[in-house]
Amino acid sequence: MTGDESGRDDPRPDDESARADGGATAHATPAANETRSGDRARQVLGVARREYCVLSRARWTYGLAALFGAFSLAVVGLTGTATGPSGAGALLVTLAELSVYLVPLAALALGYGTVVGADERGTLELLMSVPLGRTELLVGKYLGRAATLAVGTALGLGAGAVVVLVRFGPAVLPAYLHYLLTAVAVGAAFLALGVCVSAATTEKARALGAALLAWVWFVLVYDLAALGVVVALDPPGWLLSALVVANPADVLRLVVLSLVPTSGGGVGAALATTAVPTAALLVGLALWVVAPLAVGGRLLARRA
């Protein structure tokens, strides 16, 4: 409140009014801050719910469920006829190797239009009128899309879990569910990367191109480069662990390979012999979510 406004609204002198206002603010600050924090959290969740509803109306949830359902059922149905530990191990390894291609692609496809798509539809300006920071707004949109991705992936891969339960028995189900949860977490990391790409571009075609380049790098090129480093330098365990955590797709492959005995060469063999602590994998995936959203929030603020 300015001095002129204070003089009009309050008959007390300005200095007395300031002292009274200051004292009231000092006493009200903790409760006011808590209220504001609660309001902002509700607004973020409101943005997330709106995003989830928009994507549900666009049939994204059903499309992802159908995609991952067809994928899991095809892999379970086509991975040999053997039952028991050897058949289950081959199934999980096949799922991991193919999921490394499919999960990042689906997550990036869902994420690259988050900001630039809203801009083209004319709804971004309306969203920016919400009294939220740009990073908080981006987090809300990300949470809505992450929920869509998680529900679609869980429903699709859950269909495969039913067949796995019937075919291999309940003993294999924990390993399959472990794979499912890891696939959802890795998808969330790539979704955050797609959201960041969307905030960095002003045209949907460019965002799509950048998302495809990210997919090529993490799914195809990175593993070749990492394998070259392993062969040429024979790095110590900590460096090999860092190479794994630096690529979310390799985290999915490593988790599944750690669940079953495997043999062979290439990246799979290198990862199978890598003992990365679970805490390091979780921290790495968390950073892959937090860092792109933080960068995307700054880019969105500059764009506004």
C-alpha positions as CSV (number, residue, x, y, z in Angstrom):
1,M,0.0,0.0,0.0
2,T,1.4,3.4,-0.9
3,G,1.5,6.5,1.3
4,D,-1.3,8.2,-0.6
5,E,-3.5,5.2,-0.3
6,S,-2.8,4.8,3.4
7,G,-3.8,8.5,3.9
8,R,-7.1,8.0,2.1
9,D,-8.1,4.8,3.7
10,D,-6.8,5.3,7.3
11,P,-7.0,8.5,9.3
12,R,-3.9,7.6,11.3
13,P,-0.5,9.2,10.4
14,D,1.5,7.3,7.9
15,D,4.2,6.2,10.3
16,E,1.7,4.9,12.8
17,S,-0.2,3.0,10.0
18,A,3.1,1.5,8.8
19,R,4.0,0.3,12.3
20,A,0.5,-1.3,12.7
21,D,0.6,-2.8,9.3
22,G,4.1,-4.1,9.8
23,G,3.2,-5.7,13.1
24,A,0.1,-7.3,11.6
25,T,2.2,-8.7,8.7
26,A,4.8,-10.0,11.1
27,H,2.2,-11.9,13.0
28,A,0.4,-13.1,9.9
29,T,3.4,-14.2,7.9
30,P,3.7,-17.9,8.9
31,A,0.0,-18.6,8.4
32,A,-0.2,-16.5,5.2
33,N,2.8,-18.3,3.8
34,E,1.3,-21.7,4.6
35,T,-2.0,-20.6,3.0
36,R,-0.2,-19.4,-0.1
37,S,1.8,-22.6,-0.3
38,G,-1.3,-24.6,0.0
39,D,-3.1,-22.5,-2.6
40,R,-0.2,-22.9,-5.1
41,A,-0.1,-26.6,-4.5
42,R,-3.8,-26.8,-5.3
43,Q,-3.3,-24.7,-8.4
44,V,-0.5,-27.0,-9.6
45,L,-2.7,-30.0,-9.0
46,G,-5.6,-28.2,-10.8
47,V,-3.3,-27.7,-13.8
48,A,-2.4,-31.4,-13.6
49,R,-6.0,-32.5,-13.5
50,R,-6.9,-30.3,-16.4
51,E,-4.0,-31.7,-18.5
52,Y,-5.0,-35.3,-17.6
53,C,-8.6,-34.7,-18.6
54,V,-7.6,-33.1,-21.9
55,L,-5.4,-36.0,-22.7
56,S,-8.1,-38.5,-21.7
57,R,-10.5,-36.8,-24.0
58,A,-7.9,-37.1,-26.7
59,R,-7.7,-40.9,-26.1
60,W,-4.0,-40.8,-25.1
61,T,-4.6,-43.1,-22.1
62,Y,-6.4,-45.7,-24.3
63,G,-3.8,-45.4,-27.1
64,L,-0.9,-46.0,-24.7
65,A,-2.7,-48.9,-23.0
66,A,-3.4,-50.5,-26.4
67,L,0.2,-49.9,-27.6
68,F,1.8,-51.4,-24.5
69,G,-0.8,-54.1,-24.3
70,A,-0.2,-55.3,-27.8
71,F,3.6,-55.1,-27.2
72,S,3.5,-57.1,-24.0
73,L,1.1,-59.7,-25.3
74,A,3.1,-60.1,-28.5
75,V,6.4,-60.6,-26.6
76,V,4.9,-63.0,-24.1
77,G,3.3,-65.0,-26.9
78,L,6.3,-65.1,-29.2
79,T,9.1,-65.6,-26.7
80,G,9.4,-69.4,-27.2
81,T,7.4,-72.0,-25.6
82,A,9.6,-72.8,-22.7
83,T,8.3,-72.5,-19.2
84,G,10.1,-72.3,-15.9
85,P,13.1,-70.1,-14.9
86,S,14.8,-70.2,-18.3
87,G,11.7,-69.2,-20.2
88,A,10.9,-66.4,-17.7
89,G,14.4,-65.1,-17.9
90,A,14.3,-65.0,-21.7
91,L,11.0,-63.2,-21.6
92,L,12.2,-60.5,-19.2
93,V,15.4,-59.9,-21.2
94,T,13.4,-59.6,-24.4
95,L,10.9,-57.2,-22.8
96,A,13.8,-55.1,-21.4
97,E,15.6,-54.9,-24.8
98,L,12.5,-54.0,-26.7
99,S,11.2,-51.6,-24.0
100,V,14.4,-49.6,-24.3
101,Y,13.1,-48.6,-27.8
102,L,9.4,-48.3,-27.1
103,V,9.1,-46.6,-23.7
104,P,11.3,-43.6,-24.5
105,L,9.6,-43.1,-27.8
106,A,6.1,-43.1,-26.3
107,A,7.2,-40.8,-23.5
108,L,8.8,-38.3,-25.9
109,A,5.8,-38.4,-28.2
110,L,3.6,-37.5,-25.3
111,G,5.9,-34.8,-24.0
112,Y,7.1,-32.8,-27.0
113,G,3.7,-31.1,-27.5
114,T,3.2,-30.0,-23.9
115,V,4.0,-26.3,-24.4
116,V,4.4,-25.7,-28.1
117,G,1.1,-27.6,-28.7
118,A,-0.8,-25.4,-26.2
119,D,0.8,-22.4,-27.9
120,E,-0.5,-23.4,-31.3
121,R,-3.9,-24.1,-29.9
122,G,-4.0,-20.7,-28.3
123,T,-4.4,-22.0,-24.7
124,L,-0.9,-21.2,-23.5
125,E,-1.6,-17.6,-22.8
126,L,-4.7,-18.5,-20.8
127,L,-2.6,-21.0,-18.7
128,M,0.0,-18.3,-18.1
129,S,-2.6,-16.1,-16.6
130,V,-2.8,-18.5,-13.6
131,P,-0.9,-17.0,-10.7
132,L,1.8,-19.6,-10.7
133,G,5.5,-19.5,-11.5
134,R,6.5,-20.8,-14.9
135,T,8.3,-23.8,-13.4
136,E,5.2,-24.6,-11.2
137,L,3.0,-24.3,-14.3
138,L,5.3,-26.7,-16.2
139,V,5.3,-29.1,-13.3
140,G,1.5,-29.2,-13.3
141,K,1.3,-29.9,-17.0
142,Y,4.1,-32.6,-16.5
143,L,2.2,-34.3,-13.7
144,G,-0.9,-34.5,-15.8
145,R,1.0,-36.1,-18.6
146,A,3.0,-38.3,-16.3
147,A,-0.3,-39.7,-14.8
148,T,-1.5,-40.4,-18.3
149,L,1.7,-42.2,-19.2
150,A,1.7,-44.2,-16.0
151,V,-1.9,-45.3,-16.3
152,G,-1.6,-46.2,-20.0
153,T,1.7,-48.1,-19.4
154,A,0.4,-49.9,-16.3
155,L,-2.8,-51.0,-18.1
156,G,-0.9,-52.2,-21.2
157,L,1.9,-54.0,-19.5
158,G,-0.6,-55.3,-16.9
159,A,-2.3,-57.3,-19.6
160,G,1.0,-59.0,-20.2
161,A,1.3,-59.7,-16.5
162,V,-2.0,-61.7,-16.6
163,V,-0.6,-63.9,-19.3
164,V,2.7,-64.2,-17.5
165,L,0.9,-65.3,-14.3
166,V,-1.0,-68.0,-16.2
167,R,2.0,-69.2,-18.2
168,F,4.8,-69.1,-15.6
169,G,3.0,-69.0,-12.3
170,P,3.1,-66.5,-9.4
171,A,6.9,-67.0,-8.9
172,V,7.7,-64.8,-11.9
173,L,5.2,-62.1,-11.2
174,P,7.3,-60.0,-8.7
175,A,10.1,-59.7,-11.3
176,Y,7.6,-58.7,-14.0
177,L,6.0,-56.1,-11.7
178,H,9.5,-54.8,-10.9
179,Y,10.1,-54.4,-14.7
180,L,6.7,-52.7,-15.1
181,L,7.4,-50.1,-12.3
182,T,10.9,-49.4,-13.7
183,A,9.4,-48.9,-17.2
184,V,7.0,-46.3,-15.7
185,A,9.8,-44.5,-13.9
186,V,12.0,-44.5,-17.0
187,G,9.1,-43.2,-19.0
188,A,8.6,-40.4,-16.6
189,A,12.3,-39.4,-17.0
190,F,11.9,-39.3,-20.8
191,L,8.6,-37.4,-20.5
192,A,10.4,-34.7,-18.5
193,L,13.0,-34.5,-21.3
194,G,10.2,-34.1,-23.9
195,V,8.5,-31.4,-21.8
196,C,11.8,-29.5,-21.7
197,V,12.2,-29.8,-25.5
198,S,8.7,-28.5,-25.9
199,A,9.4,-25.4,-23.7
200,A,12.6,-24.7,-25.7
201,T,11.0,-24.6,-29.2
202,T,8.3,-22.4,-30.8
203,E,7.1,-24.7,-33.5
204,K,5.7,-28.2,-33.1
205,A,7.7,-29.5,-36.1
206,R,10.9,-28.4,-34.5
207,A,9.9,-29.9,-31.1
208,L,9.1,-33.2,-32.9
209,G,12.5,-33.2,-34.6
210,A,14.3,-32.4,-31.3
211,A,12.4,-35.2,-29.6
212,L,13.4,-37.7,-32.3
213,L,17.0,-36.6,-32.1
214,A,16.9,-37.1,-28.3
215,W,15.5,-40.6,-28.9
216,V,18.2,-41.5,-31.4
217,W,20.9,-40.3,-29.0
218,F,19.8,-42.1,-25.9
219,V,18.5,-45.3,-27.5
220,L,21.0,-45.8,-30.4
221,V,24.1,-43.6,-30.3
222,Y,24.8,-43.4,-26.6
223,D,25.1,-47.1,-26.1
224,L,27.6,-47.4,-29.0
225,A,29.6,-44.6,-27.6
226,A,29.5,-46.1,-24.1
227,L,30.5,-49.5,-25.4
228,G,33.4,-47.9,-27.2
229,V,34.5,-46.3,-23.9
230,V,34.2,-49.6,-22.1
231,V,36.2,-51.5,-24.7
232,A,38.9,-48.9,-25.1
233,L,39.5,-47.8,-21.5
234,D,38.2,-50.6,-19.3
235,P,36.9,-48.0,-16.9
236,P,36.6,-48.6,-13.2
237,G,33.3,-49.5,-11.6
238,W,32.3,-46.0,-10.6
239,L,32.7,-44.7,-14.1
240,L,30.7,-47.6,-15.6
241,S,28.0,-46.8,-13.0
242,A,28.0,-43.2,-14.1
243,L,27.6,-44.2,-17.7
244,V,24.6,-46.2,-16.8
245,V,22.9,-43.5,-14.7
246,A,23.6,-40.9,-17.5
247,N,21.1,-42.7,-19.7
248,P,17.6,-43.5,-18.4
249,A,17.2,-46.2,-21.0
250,D,20.2,-48.1,-19.7
251,V,18.6,-48.0,-16.2
252,L,15.7,-50.0,-17.5
253,R,17.9,-52.5,-19.1
254,L,20.2,-52.8,-16.1
255,V,17.3,-53.4,-13.6
256,V,15.8,-56.2,-15.7
257,L,19.2,-57.8,-16.4
258,S,19.9,-57.8,-12.6
259,L,16.7,-59.8,-12.0
260,V,17.6,-62.7,-14.3
261,P,20.8,-64.6,-15.2
262,T,22.0,-63.6,-18.6
263,S,24.9,-64.1,-20.9
264,G,26.1,-62.6,-24.2
265,G,28.1,-59.6,-25.4
266,G,27.7,-56.0,-26.2
267,V,26.0,-53.5,-23.9
268,G,23.9,-56.2,-22.2
269,A,27.0,-58.0,-21.0
270,A,28.7,-54.9,-19.8
271,L,25.5,-53.8,-17.9
272,A,25.0,-57.3,-16.5
273,T,28.4,-57.1,-14.7
274,T,27.7,-53.6,-13.4
275,A,26.7,-53.3,-9.8
276,V,25.0,-49.9,-9.4
277,P,23.4,-49.3,-6.0
278,T,19.6,-49.0,-6.1
279,A,19.9,-45.6,-4.4
280,A,22.1,-44.3,-7.2
281,L,19.6,-45.5,-9.8
282,L,16.7,-43.8,-8.0
283,V,18.7,-40.5,-7.6
284,G,19.7,-40.6,-11.2
285,L,16.1,-41.1,-12.4
286,A,14.9,-38.3,-10.0
287,L,17.5,-35.9,-11.4
288,W,16.4,-36.8,-15.0
289,V,12.9,-35.6,-13.9
290,V,13.9,-32.5,-11.9
291,A,16.7,-31.1,-14.1
292,P,14.7,-31.0,-17.4
293,L,11.7,-29.4,-15.6
294,A,13.8,-26.8,-14.0
295,V,15.5,-25.9,-17.3
296,G,12.1,-26.0,-19.0
297,G,10.6,-23.6,-16.5
298,R,13.4,-21.1,-17.1
299,L,12.9,-21.4,-20.9
300,L,9.2,-20.9,-20.5
301,A,9.7,-17.8,-18.4
302,R,11.9,-16.3,-21.1
303,R,9.3,-17.2,-23.7
304,A,6.5,-15.4,-21.8
